[in-house]
Amino acid sequence: MDNNVASQGYGPVYFHNRTKQLVRWIPEGAYALIEHKDIDEMAALALIDKNVKGVLNYAPSMSGDYPSLGTIRLIEHGVPVYDIDDPQRVKQVLRQGHTIHIDGRQLWLKEPQGPSFLSSLTRYTDRDILLKLKLAQANLKDRLQKFVENTLTYALQELPEILQPVPIPKLKLNMRDRHVVVVTRGSGYMEDLMAIKDYIAEVQPVLIGVDGGADAILECGLKPHLIFGDMDSISHTALCSGAEIVVHAYKTGQAPGLNVVHRLGISAHIFPCFGTSEDAAHLLADEAGARLIVSVGSHTHMLDFLEKGRQGMASTLLVRMKLGGKLVDAKGIHHLCLRKPHSRISSPLSVSDACLEHHTH
């Protein structure tokens, strides 16, 4: 990684407090301004795909609370990451599309009368990454205990719901006695999906895309049969692909995602269900009579859920216990393949990955 603090030049800046919304429309080559504590890996990969010039963050990009991967991935790909030292001033001044100039560790606004200083910056370097990882390692035991306690507390509260039959909408799609592949945009999802393409070609399973997982299915040259989720991170192309659509709703029946599909003139079913959208998609497939459910890109452990901003995994634990052997997890299966998998990350094992490997063993 190049940790030179030389001038980064000029460029337009665009902001959204939800990174996954920003990456849907930010122009390539612009600076991304976010408010995203502990940038997660999926957000980082999306920013990398948009070829952003740099990432500016109102929040700590890597706090050291746990070993988050986003900042590491960005720097590995040559995208500089900065925390803004005076966020309040910058929020008052900067507007969408303003031209900024990063000079060393200083943020300037380009104006007709001359540059205006906005804030000093904290730029992440190799040394910063190692210090944050050491801090995360020291915090890991405490985070794990709180995570498990939170998971068990909510699991007890949600247990009555998982014990009852889940009423599902009347679908045109028939899943009875069929294999179903549920694709979620989690760590390594694209590599794992590519690794099971031969299985998909041979068995012809039902393909369910959970939000952006539908885009992943399309990127692989396949077509989703059903799209499930709250529709907050899916492209219009995927929504208009002809797949049957089920919007994940709150237990009250409220479904904000309906607004997204209705604006496109598309009809959709509603499925009120507790838990994450991937959990609800697994339950839907089970209740629809699927013989086998293959989960791709699912969130399965503490670091996965902390990256999603969740402090526990109660619903996931309960769903996996209910489905038992019917649910096959393909997470990480590409590591078992002899052929070279499709990958968005081509860098070799870095010191940061080695540290993370130590955390999980």
HELIX and SHEET records of a PDB file:
HELIX    1   1 THR A   19  LEU A   22  1                                   4    
HELIX    2   2 GLU A   41  ASP A   49  1                                   9    
HELIX    3   3 GLY A   70  GLU A   76  1                                   7    
HELIX    4   4 PRO A   87  VAL A   93  1                                   7    
HELIX    5   5 ASP A  126  LEU A  163  1                                  38    
HELIX    6   6 TYR A  189  ALA A  195  1                                   7    
HELIX    7   7 LYS A  197  VAL A  203  1                                   7    
HELIX    8   8 GLY A  213  GLU A  219  1                                   7    
HELIX    9   9 HIS A  236  LEU A  239  1                                   4    
HELIX   10  10 GLY A  257  ARG A  263  1                                   7    
HELIX   11  11 SER A  277  GLU A  287  1                                  11    
HELIX   12  12 MET A  302  GLU A  307  1                                   6    
HELIX   13  13 ALA A  314  LEU A  323  1                                  10    
HELIX   14  14 GLY A  324  LYS A  326  5                                   3    
HELIX   15  15 ILE A  333  LEU A  336  5                                   4    
HELIX   16  16 VAL A  351  HIS A  359  1                                   9    
SHEET    1   A 8 GLY A   9  HIS A  16  0                                        
SHEET    2   A 8 TYR A  31  ILE A  34  1                                        
SHEET    3   A 8 GLY A  54  ASN A  57  1                                        
SHEET    4   A 8 VAL A  81  ILE A  84  1                                        
SHEET    5   A 8 SER A 116  ARG A 123 -1                                        
SHEET    6   A 8 GLN A 106  LEU A 109 -1                                        
SHEET    7   A 8 THR A  99  ASP A 103 -1                                        
SHEET    8   A 8 GLY A   9  HIS A  16 -1                                        
SHEET    1   B 7 HIS A 269  PRO A 272  0                                        
SHEET    2   B 7 GLU A 244  ALA A 249  1                                        
SHEET    3   B 7 LEU A 226  GLY A 229  1                                        
SHEET    4   B 7 VAL A 206  VAL A 210  1                                        
SHEET    5   B 7 HIS A 179  THR A 184  1                                        
SHEET    6   B 7 LEU A 292  VAL A 296  1                                        
SHEET    7   B 7 LEU A 327  ASP A 329  1                                        
END                                                                             
